[in-house]
Amino acid sequence: MYDDYIFRLIVYYIAIYLIITNNDIYINLCGWTILLSHIYKDLVTLIKWPKWSEYIGIILAILLINNGIKINNFFILFIGLSKLLAHLRQLILKDYRYYY
C-alpha cells in the first residue's frame, strides 16, 4: 500500500522535473503527458491502463531516450529506458505491474 503512494510521488516528481527541463520541448511535452495521465489515473482510480496507452508510453520513452542523449542528460535517458522496459514488459506479460 505504501509502495503505491511512494511510487505516485516519484512519478509526479519525475513528471515535474521533465516539465521544468529547459533544454527540449519534447521532454517538456512528455512530462506534461505523464503528469496529466497519472493525475487522471489517480482521480478516477483507474486500475488497468488501456492497451493503447502502452504504445503511447513506448513513444514517450523513445522520445525521452533520444532527447536525453541529445542534451546529454543521463537521468532523462534512464527514465526513458525504464519507461520503455516497463511498457514492453507489460505488452508481453499483461500482469499490470510496471516497475515493482
GUROMAR-397224 format. One record per atom (N, C-alpha, C): z, x, y; atom name; residue in three letters. Coordinates in steps of 0.02 Angstrom, whole numbers, plus 50000, padded with zeros to 5 digits. Layout:
<atom zz="Z" xx="X" yy="Y" site="CA" code="ALA"/>
...
END
This chain:
<atom zz="50000" xx="50041" yy="49941" site="N" code="MET"/>
<atom zz="50000" xx="50000" yy="50000" site="CA" code="MET"/>
<atom zz="50000" xx="50044" yy="50063" site="C" code="MET"/>
<atom zz="50045" xx="50092" yy="50067" site="N" code="TYR"/>
<atom zz="50046" xx="50136" yy="50125" site="CA" code="TYR"/>
<atom zz="49984" xx="50180" yy="50128" site="C" code="TYR"/>
<atom zz="49954" xx="50194" yy="50070" site="N" code="ASP"/>
<atom zz="49892" xx="50232" yy="50068" site="CA" code="ASP"/>
<atom zz="49838" xx="50197" yy="50109" site="C" code="ASP"/>
<atom zz="49834" xx="50131" yy="50104" site="N" code="ASP"/>
<atom zz="49784" xx="50093" yy="50141" site="CA" code="ASP"/>
<atom zz="49796" xx="50098" yy="50216" site="C" code="ASP"/>
<atom zz="49857" xx="50095" yy="50238" site="N" code="TYR"/>
<atom zz="49872" xx="50100" yy="50310" site="CA" code="TYR"/>
<atom zz="49856" xx="50170" yy="50336" site="C" code="TYR"/>
<atom zz="49874" xx="50220" yy="50298" site="N" code="ILE"/>
<atom zz="49859" xx="50289" yy="50318" site="CA" code="ILE"/>
<atom zz="49784" xx="50299" yy="50321" site="C" code="ILE"/>
<atom zz="49749" xx="50274" yy="50270" site="N" code="PHE"/>
<atom zz="49676" xx="50280" yy="50268" site="CA" code="PHE"/>
<atom zz="49644" xx="50246" yy="50329" site="C" code="PHE"/>
<atom zz="49668" xx="50186" yy="50346" site="N" code="ARG"/>
<atom zz="49642" xx="50150" yy="50404" site="CA" code="ARG"/>
<atom zz="49652" xx="50190" yy="50468" site="C" code="ARG"/>
<atom zz="49711" xx="50218" yy="50476" site="N" code="LEU"/>
<atom zz="49723" xx="50259" yy="50536" site="CA" code="LEU"/>
<atom zz="49676" xx="50319" yy="50539" site="C" code="LEU"/>
<atom zz="49666" xx="50351" yy="50482" site="N" code="ILE"/>
<atom zz="49621" xx="50409" yy="50480" site="CA" code="ILE"/>
<atom zz="49550" xx="50387" yy="50498" site="C" code="ILE"/>
<atom zz="49527" xx="50331" yy="50470" site="N" code="VAL"/>
<atom zz="49460" xx="50306" yy="50485" site="CA" code="VAL"/>
<atom zz="49453" xx="50292" yy="50560" site="C" code="VAL"/>
<atom zz="49503" xx="50259" yy="50589" site="N" code="TYR"/>
<atom zz="49499" xx="50243" yy="50660" site="CA" code="TYR"/>
<atom zz="49499" xx="50306" yy="50703" site="C" code="TYR"/>
<atom zz="49541" xx="50354" yy="50686" site="N" code="TYR"/>
<atom zz="49542" xx="50417" yy="50724" site="CA" code="TYR"/>
<atom zz="49476" xx="50454" yy="50719" site="C" code="TYR"/>
<atom zz="49448" xx="50456" yy="50659" site="N" code="ILE"/>
<atom zz="49384" xx="50490" yy="50649" site="CA" code="ILE"/>
<atom zz="49329" xx="50454" yy="50689" site="C" code="ILE"/>
<atom zz="49329" xx="50387" yy="50687" site="N" code="ALA"/>
<atom zz="49278" xx="50349" yy="50725" site="CA" code="ALA"/>
<atom zz="49285" xx="50364" yy="50799" site="C" code="ALA"/>
<atom zz="49345" xx="50365" yy="50825" site="N" code="ILE"/>
<atom zz="49355" xx="50380" yy="50896" site="CA" code="ILE"/>
<atom zz="49334" xx="50451" yy="50912" site="C" code="ILE"/>
<atom zz="49348" xx="50497" yy="50867" site="N" code="TYR"/>
<atom zz="49325" xx="50567" yy="50877" site="CA" code="TYR"/>
<atom zz="49249" xx="50569" yy="50881" site="C" code="TYR"/>
<atom zz="49216" xx="50533" yy="50837" site="N" code="LEU"/>
<atom zz="49142" xx="50532" yy="50838" site="CA" code="LEU"/>
<atom zz="49116" xx="50500" yy="50902" site="C" code="LEU"/>
<atom zz="49151" xx="50450" yy="50927" site="N" code="ILE"/>
<atom zz="49130" xx="50415" yy="50988" site="CA" code="ILE"/>
<atom zz="49136" xx="50461" yy="51049" site="C" code="ILE"/>
<atom zz="49190" xx="50500" yy="51052" site="N" code="ILE"/>
<atom zz="49202" xx="50541" yy="51111" site="CA" code="ILE"/>
<atom zz="49168" xx="50610" yy="51108" site="C" code="ILE"/>
<atom zz="49136" xx="50625" yy="51052" site="N" code="THR"/>
<atom zz="49099" xx="50688" yy="51047" site="CA" code="THR"/>
<atom zz="49040" xx="50685" yy="51096" site="C" code="THR"/>
<atom zz="49038" xx="50731" yy="51142" site="N" code="ASN"/>
<atom zz="48989" xx="50729" yy="51196" site="CA" code="ASN"/>
<atom zz="48921" xx="50760" yy="51179" site="C" code="ASN"/>
<atom zz="48914" xx="50789" yy="51121" site="N" code="ASN"/>
<atom zz="48855" xx="50828" yy="51108" site="CA" code="ASN"/>
<atom zz="48795" xx="50789" yy="51081" site="C" code="ASN"/>
<atom zz="48805" xx="50729" yy="51054" site="N" code="ASP"/>
<atom zz="48749" xx="50696" yy="51021" site="CA" code="ASP"/>
<atom zz="48758" xx="50620" yy="51020" site="C" code="ASP"/>
<atom zz="48707" xx="50585" yy="51043" site="N" code="ILE"/>
<atom zz="48709" xx="50512" yy="51046" site="CA" code="ILE"/>
<atom zz="48711" xx="50481" yy="50977" site="C" code="ILE"/>
<atom zz="48678" xx="50512" yy="50928" site="N" code="TYR"/>
<atom zz="48679" xx="50485" yy="50860" site="CA" code="TYR"/>
<atom zz="48748" xx="50488" yy="50829" site="C" code="TYR"/>
<atom zz="48784" xx="50541" yy="50843" site="N" code="ILE"/>
<atom zz="48853" xx="50545" yy="50819" site="CA" code="ILE"/>
<atom zz="48896" xx="50491" yy="50852" site="C" code="ILE"/>
<atom zz="48886" xx="50480" yy="50917" site="N" code="ASN"/>
<atom zz="48922" xx="50427" yy="50951" site="CA" code="ASN"/>
<atom zz="48906" xx="50359" yy="50921" site="C" code="ASN"/>
<atom zz="48843" xx="50345" yy="50906" site="N" code="LEU"/>
<atom zz="48824" xx="50282" yy="50876" site="CA" code="LEU"/>
<atom zz="48854" xx="50274" yy="50806" site="C" code="LEU"/>
<atom zz="48856" xx="50327" yy="50768" site="N" code="CYS"/>
<atom zz="48889" xx="50325" yy="50702" site="CA" code="CYS"/>
<atom zz="48963" xx="50307" yy="50711" site="C" code="CYS"/>
<atom zz="48995" xx="50338" yy="50759" site="N" code="GLY"/>
<atom zz="49065" xx="50323" yy="50772" site="CA" code="GLY"/>
<atom zz="49076" xx="50250" yy="50790" site="C" code="GLY"/>
<atom zz="49034" xx="50223" yy="50834" site="N" code="TRP"/>
<atom zz="49040" xx="50152" yy="50853" site="CA" code="TRP"/>
<atom zz="49028" xx="50107" yy="50793" site="C" code="TRP"/>
<atom zz="48979" xx="50124" yy="50752" site="N" code="THR"/>
<atom zz="48964" xx="50083" yy="50693" site="CA" code="THR"/>
<atom zz="49022" xx="50083" yy="50644" site="C" code="THR"/>
<atom zz="49051" xx="50142" yy="50633" site="N" code="ILE"/>
<atom zz="49108" xx="50147" yy="50588" site="CA" code="ILE"/>
<atom zz="49168" xx="50108" yy="50616" site="C" code="ILE"/>
<atom zz="49181" xx="50117" yy="50680" site="N" code="LEU"/>
<atom zz="49238" xx="50083" yy="50712" site="CA" code="LEU"/>
<atom zz="49231" xx="50007" yy="50708" site="C" code="LEU"/>
<atom zz="49174" xx="49982" yy="50729" site="N" code="LEU"/>
<atom zz="49164" xx="49910" yy="50730" site="CA" code="LEU"/>
<atom zz="49163" xx="49879" yy="50661" site="C" code="LEU"/>
<atom zz="49133" xx="49914" yy="50613" site="N" code="SER"/>
<atom zz="49130" xx="49887" yy="50545" site="CA" code="SER"/>
<atom zz="49200" xx="49886" yy="50513" site="C" code="SER"/>
<atom zz="49240" xx="49936" yy="50527" site="N" code="HIS"/>
<atom zz="49307" xx="49937" yy="50498" site="CA" code="HIS"/>
<atom zz="49354" xx="49888" yy="50534" site="C" code="HIS"/>
<atom zz="49345" xx="49878" yy="50598" site="N" code="ILE"/>
<atom zz="49384" xx="49826" yy="50633" site="CA" code="ILE"/>
<atom zz="49367" xx="49758" yy="50602" site="C" code="ILE"/>
<atom zz="49302" xx="49745" yy="50594" site="N" code="TYR"/>
<atom zz="49281" xx="49681" yy="50563" site="CA" code="TYR"/>
<atom zz="49311" xx="49674" yy="50493" site="C" code="TYR"/>
<atom zz="49307" xx="49727" yy="50453" site="N" code="LYS"/>
<atom zz="49333" xx="49725" yy="50384" site="CA" code="LYS"/>
<atom zz="49408" xx="49709" yy="50385" site="C" code="LYS"/>
<atom zz="49445" xx="49738" yy="50430" site="N" code="ASP"/>
<atom zz="49517" xx="49727" yy="50433" site="CA" code="ASP"/>
<atom zz="49534" xx="49658" yy="50461" site="C" code="ASP"/>
<atom zz="49495" xx="49633" yy="50509" site="N" code="LEU"/>
<atom zz="49509" xx="49567" yy="50538" site="CA" code="LEU"/>
<atom zz="49496" xx="49510" yy="50489" site="C" code="LEU"/>
<atom zz="49443" xx="49517" yy="50450" site="N" code="VAL"/>
<atom zz="49427" xx="49463" yy="50402" site="CA" code="VAL"/>
<atom zz="49455" xx="49478" yy="50332" site="C" code="VAL"/>
<atom zz="49493" xx="49531" yy="50327" site="N" code="THR"/>
<atom zz="49521" xx="49555" yy="50263" site="CA" code="THR"/>
<atom zz="49469" xx="49557" yy="50208" site="C" code="THR"/>
<atom zz="49414" xx="49589" yy="50224" site="N" code="LEU"/>
<atom zz="49359" xx="49599" yy="50177" site="CA" code="LEU"/>
<atom zz="49382" xx="49647" yy="50122" site="C" code="LEU"/>
<atom zz="49374" xx="49627" yy="50060" site="N" code="ILE"/>
<atom zz="49396" xx="49669" yy="50004" site="CA" code="ILE"/>
<atom zz="49339" xx="49711" yy="49978" site="C" code="ILE"/>
<atom zz="49280" xx="49682" yy="49974" site="N" code="LYS"/>
<atom zz="49222" xx="49718" yy="49948" site="CA" code="LYS"/>
<atom zz="49167" xx="49719" yy="50001" site="C" code="LYS"/>
<atom zz="49142" xx="49778" yy="50015" site="N" code="TRP"/>
<atom zz="49085" xx="49784" yy="50060" site="CA" code="TRP"/>
<atom zz="49023" xx="49757" yy="50024" site="C" code="TRP"/>
<atom zz="48976" xx="49724" yy="50060" site="N" code="PRO"/>
<atom zz="48914" xx="49704" yy="50027" site="CA" code="PRO"/>
<atom zz="48872" xx="49765" yy="50009" site="C" code="PRO"/>
<atom zz="48827" xx="49755" yy="49960" site="N" code="LYS"/>
<atom zz="48788" xx="49812" yy="49936" site="CA" code="LYS"/>
<atom zz="48746" xx="49844" yy="49990" site="C" code="LYS"/>
<atom zz="48718" xx="49804" yy="50036" site="N" code="TRP"/>
<atom zz="48676" xx="49833" yy="50089" site="CA" code="TRP"/>
<atom zz="48715" xx="49881" yy="50134" site="C" code="TRP"/>
<atom zz="48780" xx="49871" yy="50138" site="N" code="SER"/>
<atom zz="48820" xx="49916" yy="50180" site="CA" code="SER"/>
<atom zz="48824" xx="49986" yy="50151" site="C" code="SER"/>
<atom zz="48815" xx="49991" yy="50085" site="N" code="GLU"/>
<atom zz="48815" xx="50058" yy="50054" site="CA" code="GLU"/>
<atom zz="48756" xx="50099" yy="50080" site="C" code="GLU"/>
<atom zz="48699" xx="50067" yy="50087" site="N" code="TYR"/>
<atom zz="48639" xx="50101" yy="50112" site="CA" code="TYR"/>
<atom zz="48647" xx="50120" yy="50186" site="C" code="TYR"/>
<atom zz="48678" xx="50076" yy="50224" site="N" code="ILE"/>
<atom zz="48693" xx="50092" yy="50294" site="CA" code="ILE"/>
<atom zz="48740" xx="50151" yy="50297" site="C" code="ILE"/>
<atom zz="48791" xx="50152" yy="50254" site="N" code="GLY"/>
<atom zz="48838" xx="50208" yy="50251" site="CA" code="GLY"/>
<atom zz="48804" xx="50273" yy="50234" site="C" code="GLY"/>
<atom zz="48755" xx="50271" yy="50189" site="N" code="ILE"/>
<atom zz="48718" xx="50332" yy="50171" site="CA" code="ILE"/>
<atom zz="48676" xx="50355" yy="50231" site="C" code="ILE"/>
<atom zz="48645" xx="50309" yy="50266" site="N" code="ILE"/>
<atom zz="48606" xx="50328" yy="50325" site="CA" code="ILE"/>
<atom zz="48651" xx="50359" yy="50378" site="C" code="ILE"/>
<atom zz="48709" xx="50329" yy="50390" site="N" code="LEU"/>
<atom zz="48757" xx="50358" yy="50438" site="CA" code="LEU"/>
<atom zz="48779" xx="50428" yy="50416" site="C" code="LEU"/>
<atom zz="48791" xx="50436" yy="50351" site="N" code="ALA"/>
<atom zz="48812" xx="50501" yy="50325" site="CA" code="ALA"/>
<atom zz="48758" xx="50554" yy="50337" site="C" code="ALA"/>
<atom zz="48696" xx="50536" yy="50325" site="N" code="ILE"/>
<atom zz="48641" xx="50584" yy="50335" site="CA" code="ILE"/>
<atom zz="48635" xx="50602" yy="50409" site="C" code="ILE"/>
<atom zz="48643" xx="50552" yy="50453" site="N" code="LEU"/>
<atom zz="48642" xx="50567" yy="50525" site="CA" code="LEU"/>
<atom zz="48699" xx="50614" yy="50544" site="C" code="LEU"/>
<atom zz="48758" xx="50602" yy="50517" site="N" code="LEU"/>
<atom zz="48815" xx="50646" yy="50532" site="CA" code="LEU"/>
<atom zz="48804" xx="50717" yy="50506" site="C" code="LEU"/>
<atom zz="48777" xx="50722" yy="50445" site="N" code="ILE"/>
<atom zz="48764" xx="50788" yy="50416" site="CA" code="ILE"/>
<atom zz="48713" xx="50826" yy="50459" site="C" code="ILE"/>
<atom zz="48657" xx="50794" yy="50473" site="N" code="ASN"/>
<atom zz="48604" xx="50827" yy="50511" site="CA" code="ASN"/>
<atom zz="48626" xx="50847" yy="50581" site="C" code="ASN"/>
<atom zz="48660" xx="50801" yy="50615" site="N" code="ASN"/>
<atom zz="48680" xx="50816" yy="50683" site="CA" code="ASN"/>
<atom zz="48742" xx="50861" yy="50686" site="C" code="ASN"/>
<atom zz="48784" xx="50859" yy="50635" site="N" code="GLY"/>
<atom zz="48839" xx="50906" yy="50631" site="CA" code="GLY"/>
<atom zz="48815" xx="50977" yy="50624" site="C" code="GLY"/>
<atom zz="48761" xx="50985" yy="50584" site="N" code="ILE"/>
<atom zz="48730" xx="51051" yy="50577" site="CA" code="ILE"/>
<atom zz="48698" xx="51072" yy="50643" site="C" code="ILE"/>
<atom zz="48663" xx="51024" yy="50674" site="N" code="LYS"/>
<atom zz="48627" xx="51039" yy="50737" site="CA" code="LYS"/>
<atom zz="48673" xx="51063" yy="50792" site="C" code="LYS"/>
<atom zz="48732" xx="51032" yy="50798" site="N" code="ILE"/>
<atom zz="48777" xx="51053" yy="50852" site="CA" code="ILE"/>
<atom zz="48830" xx="51103" yy="50827" site="C" code="ILE"/>
<atom zz="48823" xx="51123" yy="50764" site="N" code="ASN"/>
<atom zz="48867" xx="51174" yy="50735" site="CA" code="ASN"/>
<atom zz="48940" xx="51150" yy="50734" site="C" code="ASN"/>
<atom zz="48950" xx="51087" yy="50715" site="N" code="ASN"/>
<atom zz="49017" xx="51058" yy="50710" site="CA" code="ASN"/>
<atom zz="49031" xx="51044" yy="50636" site="C" code="ASN"/>
<atom zz="49070" xx="51088" yy="50605" site="N" code="PHE"/>
<atom zz="49081" xx="51082" yy="50533" site="CA" code="PHE"/>
<atom zz="49127" xx="51024" yy="50515" site="C" code="PHE"/>
<atom zz="49168" xx="51001" yy="50560" site="N" code="PHE"/>
<atom zz="49209" xx="50942" yy="50546" site="CA" code="PHE"/>
<atom zz="49165" xx="50880" yy="50538" site="C" code="PHE"/>
<atom zz="49116" xx="50872" yy="50583" site="N" code="ILE"/>
<atom zz="49070" xx="50816" yy="50578" site="CA" code="ILE"/>
<atom zz="49027" xx="50823" yy="50515" site="C" code="ILE"/>
<atom zz="49007" xx="50883" yy="50499" site="N" code="LEU"/>
<atom zz="48970" xx="50896" yy="50437" site="CA" code="LEU"/>
<atom zz="49012" xx="50875" yy="50377" site="C" code="LEU"/>
<atom zz="49076" xx="50893" yy="50377" site="N" code="PHE"/>
<atom zz="49121" xx="50874" yy="50322" site="CA" code="PHE"/>
<atom zz="49129" xx="50798" yy="50317" site="C" code="PHE"/>
<atom zz="49135" xx="50765" yy="50375" site="N" code="ILE"/>
<atom zz="49141" xx="50692" yy="50375" site="CA" code="ILE"/>
<atom zz="49078" xx="50661" yy="50345" site="C" code="ILE"/>
<atom zz="49020" xx="50686" yy="50365" site="N" code="GLY"/>
<atom zz="48957" xx="50661" yy="50338" site="CA" code="GLY"/>
<atom zz="48951" xx="50672" yy="50263" site="C" code="GLY"/>
<atom zz="48970" xx="50731" yy="50239" site="N" code="LEU"/>
<atom zz="48967" xx="50745" yy="50167" site="CA" code="LEU"/>
<atom zz="49015" xx="50700" yy="50129" site="C" code="LEU"/>
<atom zz="49074" xx="50690" yy="50155" site="N" code="SER"/>
<atom zz="49123" xx="50646" yy="50123" site="CA" code="SER"/>
<atom zz="49098" xx="50575" yy="50119" site="C" code="SER"/>
<atom zz="49069" xx="50552" yy="50174" site="N" code="LYS"/>
<atom zz="49042" xx="50484" yy="50177" site="CA" code="LYS"/>
<atom zz="48983" xx="50476" yy="50128" site="C" code="LYS"/>
<atom zz="48940" xx="50526" yy="50126" site="N" code="LEU"/>
<atom zz="48883" xx="50524" yy="50080" site="CA" code="LEU"/>
<atom zz="48906" xx="50520" yy="50008" site="C" code="LEU"/>
<atom zz="48952" xx="50563" yy="49989" site="N" code="LEU"/>
<atom zz="48977" xx="50562" yy="49920" site="CA" code="LEU"/>
<atom zz="49012" xx="50496" yy="49903" site="C" code="LEU"/>
<atom zz="49049" xx="50469" yy="49950" site="N" code="ALA"/>
<atom zz="49086" xx="50407" yy="49938" site="CA" code="ALA"/>
<atom zz="49038" xx="50349" yy="49926" site="C" code="ALA"/>
<atom zz="48986" xx="50344" yy="49967" site="N" code="HIS"/>
<atom zz="48940" xx="50288" yy="49960" site="CA" code="HIS"/>
<atom zz="48893" xx="50296" yy="49900" site="C" code="HIS"/>
<atom zz="48873" xx="50357" yy="49885" site="N" code="LEU"/>
<atom zz="48834" xx="50368" yy="49824" site="CA" code="LEU"/>
<atom zz="48876" xx="50353" yy="49762" site="C" code="LEU"/>
<atom zz="48939" xx="50374" yy="49764" site="N" code="ARG"/>
<atom zz="48985" xx="50360" yy="49708" site="CA" code="ARG"/>
<atom zz="48992" xx="50285" yy="49698" site="C" code="ARG"/>
<atom zz="48998" xx="50248" yy="49753" site="N" code="GLN"/>
<atom zz="49006" xx="50176" yy="49749" site="CA" code="GLN"/>
<atom zz="48944" xx="50142" yy="49720" site="C" code="GLN"/>
<atom zz="48885" xx="50166" yy="49739" site="N" code="LEU"/>
<atom zz="48823" xx="50137" yy="49711" site="CA" code="LEU"/>
<atom zz="48819" xx="50148" yy="49636" site="C" code="LEU"/>
<atom zz="48846" xx="50204" yy="49613" site="N" code="ILE"/>
<atom zz="48843" xx="50220" yy="49541" site="CA" code="ILE"/>
<atom zz="48898" xx="50185" yy="49502" site="C" code="ILE"/>
<atom zz="48960" xx="50191" yy="49525" site="N" code="LEU"/>
<atom zz="49017" xx="50166" yy="49487" site="CA" code="LEU"/>
<atom zz="49035" xx="50093" yy="49500" site="C" code="LEU"/>
<atom zz="49021" xx="50069" yy="49561" site="N" code="LYS"/>
<atom zz="49036" xx="49999" yy="49580" site="CA" code="LYS"/>
<atom zz="49108" xx="49979" yy="49567" site="C" code="LYS"/>
<atom zz="49154" xx="50024" yy="49584" site="N" code="ASP"/>
<atom zz="49225" xx="50009" yy="49573" site="CA" code="ASP"/>
<atom zz="49263" xx="49993" yy="49638" site="C" code="ASP"/>
<atom zz="49228" xx="49993" yy="49694" site="N" code="TYR"/>
<atom zz="49255" xx="49978" yy="49760" site="CA" code="TYR"/>
<atom zz="49312" xx="50025" yy="49782" site="C" code="TYR"/>
<atom zz="49312" xx="50084" yy="49754" site="N" code="ARG"/>
<atom zz="49356" xx="50137" yy="49777" site="CA" code="ARG"/>
<atom zz="49311" xx="50191" yy="49807" site="C" code="ARG"/>
<atom zz="49325" xx="50211" yy="49867" site="N" code="TYR"/>
<atom zz="49281" xx="50257" yy="49902" site="CA" code="TYR"/>
<atom zz="49308" xx="50328" yy="49905" site="C" code="TYR"/>
<atom zz="49367" xx="50336" yy="49929" site="N" code="TYR"/>
<atom zz="49393" xx="50403" yy="49942" site="CA" code="TYR"/>
<atom zz="49455" xx="50421" yy="49902" site="C" code="TYR"/>
<atom zz="49491" xx="50373" yy="49879" site="N" code="TYR"/>
<atom zz="49553" xx="50388" yy="49842" site="CA" code="TYR"/>
<atom zz="49564" xx="50336" yy="49789" site="C" code="TYR"/>
END
